[in-house]
Amino acid sequence: MIKEWNLLRVIACLCIVFLHSTTLNSRHAGHPEIDYYDVFRAIICFATPTFIVLSEIILANRYPDRLPNQFWQKRLKFIFLPFVSFAIIDALNAKYFNPNVFLELKIFNNIVMGTFIGYFIFIIFQFYVLHYLVVRFKPSMKWLLPVSLLTMAVHLSFMKMNIPFVHEHQALLKLPFTAWFGYFTIAYIIGKHYKKLQQELLTYRWLTLILAALSVLYFYFSFESGNARINSLRLDLFPVVLSFSAVILAWGQLIPNFRIIQFISNYSFGIYLLHWQVLRHLAPYTVTWFNHTSTRVLALFLMGLVISVTIIKLISLLPFGSMIVGNIKKLSPKLKQTRDTAQVVA
């Protein structure tokens, strides 16, 4: 695995855990009156689309011409079955917190309509299908890219409309690939040409910081103008996702291949699925153990992360563990020290 991909996955994973730590802290302790707090929360929503984009970058890089044998079987086993498992776990937790929840209906809605934290897997599987169609029919990106961007812009603009249908079906409207289509084509292009883009990103790494700063500035003015939703389906989040990803992919080439990065990256899929359930149980305690928003959120984040990893590790030891938390690969005892980047910079 290319090391900056691991870093990007880790940052996206940690950001989503941190975001949800702020969400649950607000639910139990009240929303804090802190300057730029909500702007920050909205910006780190870049994490989910980044995680989805990275999945297609890797896919396009590894399989630019055809999908390998056993492709669908492996993804059904290691991705879809964990999705189903956590759809059930989420429903059981919902029943625990609210006895009035109709358990069978909640399980059905989670699995069929993605009405829980694992909805992003629906998007990833649609990207798999899109990737298959692209490598099968080889459409020109010269027209597919603008079409995908326009399609996504129309879909996301529709979701902002103040009409009852949109408000009532937000959970379903975020699932179709059309809401994420622009991310797919950009990710496909990046992945297919990554060897060349990798060098360009490294060469112009300072420019990536400028672009990221401009995207944050644009996002801030958009947020202050009244677009204060805190979710991943914001059109103004698109440049943030791309520019932040560019920063990490560029500067990540200069960062040593730390074992902790590989470790968290290896557990990231399970963390995405499990952390929400852990945080829900921890939050009532952290708001009583700590007195300030910063310490409450940080404690909830760290404890939630450690407990999630521990649970994932224990489940992975079971014979059927990979069908619940995904495939956890063993880390090599020694990490190779890469010097290619240093030579390029020199």
Buried (B, 14 or more C-beta within 10 A) or exposed (E): EBBBBBBBBBBBBBBBBBBBBBBBBBEBBEEBEEEEBBBBBBBBBBBBBBBBBBBBBBBBBEBBEEBEEEBBEEBBBBBBBBBBBBBBBBBBBBBEEEEEBEEEEBBBBBBEBBBBBBBBBBBBBBBBEBBBEBBEEEEEBEEBBEEBBEBBBEBBEBBEEEEEEEEEEEEEBBBBBBBBBBBBBBBBBBBBBBEEBBEEBBEBBEBBBEBBEEBBEBBBEBBEEEBEBBEBBBBBBBBBBBBBBBBBBBBBBEBEBBEEBBBBBBBBBBBBBBBBBBBBBBBEEBBEEBEEBEEBBBBBBBBBBEBBBEBBBEBBEEEEBBBBBBBBEEEEEEBEEEEEBEEEEE
